[in-house]
């Protein structure tokens, strides 16, 4: 009988652990939001995180975004060849970049770069007992550690998404003029065709959600990292995997809410 019950017990432990983790993640977010009245009391902490998360990510984002736009445009031209007019290449590329590729790929790239960095930093602080030192000194970790990172994530990731969209569109234009024999006027008029304001705002709304997801999961995995270098490494791996998974799920849910 114990042999039959052990798989059920194992599944039950996984379910309970998952529910507990979700509850802790929600508590982290709520505890961080509760510190918003202290937003302007330590601006230097927020600026430092903005530079670390946003400005330092620009070189990587520059390369990623341009080639994303180039690949999207080449694929559109290949699929539309001999079927529709060349201007629809710009239409499809613009739609793909603003709605999906820009915010989604930006979030996935940043989850690997800054999400893992936040988790590793907090994991190292936990291992060195710096988090305990905050508590002993009477300092609120959510105010001094979570709030600056949260504000940096929800402000810089939308900004980086807008920059990524512009760079991707430029990359699409570049490959059109250079390799696809499509004029700038054709590409530009195609971008205007079927363009809706919601296409632009949808990507920005998604970026706010993605930024919140990366922050919460990065903070959770960092503060729950196990001792030793192995524990910090596992926390870093977990935040990248869980962030990518939750970003894809959130992207689907957001699309359903906005467009249906």
Order of alpha helices (4+ residues) and beta strands (2+ residues): alpha-alpha-alpha-alpha-alpha-alpha-alpha-alpha-alpha-alpha-alpha
